[in-house]
């Protein structure tokens, strides 16, 4: 074996060893990162199922000493909880579908290079990413449209996002243009091409944007507080926020009481109530995410880079 071959062999061994060391540290870093995400969630779950005396000391809660469900009973005994669940699920489904429809149509229009005034409309859309009218003009606009104290105040104002439109448009531009040409030759109109060919091929980006909207609608409570006063329109997030506020008031009262006195009241502590409400809010999104996860990475990478 020549000297050159020996050097190349040593270099290959060193590179392989360096790669293995890098992989080990990479895996350790990813495991540590996952632990930093999972541990706070697990701590919330443990607190929500724990007794007051088990969480009253400054220590890590790895497992409940005694499993109890008093905090969840306190949350689920509210008569508005069923209505809040229904409103939140309805606004999440309808709002997401409406948003995807509007943004997909806008994105498809922006891919038409021969559309008149396309640069002008693109600039008008882009301005909305950097400037907004503010809370008071938004409230006056919604009131003038007759959306106050209606269910549609959750749906219509959230129908368009320029950022999501750009992501979808970039994904549309990544699809081979020859497919549209072939469809046109076969007598397919623009809308037929969009709904029968383009959208089915764009499932990754639609699932990505849809997941963003699902989380946004599910976590939204501010519009309920400002625009929808009737109890029949209450959403889960706003209801649980009110429970958290009540828990905070309970905490102020409990500050003057001992643990024994708090247990005598028969009510869960504010910490367990807040933990239970957080878990209730989190569970539906955790259930939905695995069904969209396989599209998520592909959609965000192609939609953000292409075009």
Rosetta blueprint (number, residue, H / E / L):
1 X L
2 X L
3 X H
4 X H
5 X H
6 X H
7 X H
8 X H
9 X H
10 X H
11 X H
12 X H
13 X H
14 X H
15 X H
16 X H
17 X H
18 X H
19 X H
20 X H
21 X H
22 X H
23 X H
24 X H
25 X H
26 X H
27 X H
28 X H
29 X H
30 X H
31 X H
32 X H
33 X H
34 X H
35 X H
36 X H
37 X H
38 X H
39 X H
40 X H
41 X H
42 X H
43 X H
44 X H
45 X H
46 X H
47 X H
48 X H
49 X L
50 X L
51 X L
52 X H
53 X H
54 X H
55 X L
56 X L
57 X L
58 X L
59 X L
60 X L
61 X L
62 X L
63 X L
64 X L
65 X L
66 X L
67 X L
68 X L
69 X L
70 X H
71 X H
72 X H
73 X H
74 X H
75 X H
76 X H
77 X L
78 X L
79 X L
80 X L
81 X H
82 X H
83 X H
84 X H
85 X H
86 X H
87 X H
88 X H
89 X H
90 X H
91 X H
92 X H
93 X H
94 X H
95 X H
96 X H
97 X H
98 X H
99 X H
100 X H
101 X H
102 X H
103 X H
104 X H
105 X H
106 X H
107 X H
108 X H
109 X H
110 X H
111 X L
112 X L
113 X L
114 X L
115 X L
116 X L
117 X L
118 X H
119 X H
120 X H
121 X H
122 X H
123 X H
124 X H
125 X H
126 X H
127 X H
128 X H
129 X H
130 X H
131 X L
132 X L
133 X L
134 X L
135 X H
136 X H
137 X H
138 X H
139 X H
140 X H
141 X H
142 X H
143 X H
144 X H
145 X L
146 X L
147 X L
148 X L
149 X L
150 X L
151 X H
152 X H
153 X H
154 X H
155 X L
156 X H
157 X H
158 X H
159 X L
160 X L
161 X L
162 X H
163 X H
164 X H
165 X H
166 X H
167 X H
168 X H
169 X H
170 X H
171 X H
172 X H
173 X H
174 X H
175 X L
176 X L
177 X H
178 X H
179 X H
180 X H
181 X H
182 X H
183 X H
184 X H
185 X H
186 X L
187 X L
188 X L
189 X L
190 X H
191 X H
192 X H
193 X H
194 X H
195 X H
196 X H
197 X H
198 X H
199 X H
200 X H
201 X H
202 X L
203 X H
204 X H
205 X H
206 X H
207 X H
208 X H
209 X H
210 X H
211 X H
212 X H
213 X H
214 X H
215 X H
216 X H
217 X H
218 X H
219 X H
220 X L
221 X L
222 X H
223 X H
224 X H
225 X H
226 X H
227 X H
228 X L
229 X L
230 X L
231 X H
232 X H
233 X H
234 X L
235 X L
236 X H
237 X H
238 X H
239 X H
240 X H
241 X H
242 X H
243 X H
244 X H
245 X H
246 X H
247 X H
248 X H
249 X H
250 X H
251 X H
252 X H
253 X H
254 X H
255 X L
256 X L
257 X L
258 X L
259 X H
260 X H
261 X H
262 X H
263 X H
264 X H
265 X L
266 X L
267 X L
268 X L
269 X L
270 X H
271 X H
272 X H
273 X H
274 X H
275 X H
276 X H
277 X H
278 X H
279 X H
280 X H
281 X H
282 X H
283 X H
284 X H
285 X H
286 X H
287 X H
288 X H
289 X H
290 X H
291 X H
292 X H
293 X H
294 X H
295 X H
296 X H
297 X H
298 X H
299 X H
300 X H
301 X H
302 X H
303 X H
304 X H
305 X H
306 X L
307 X L
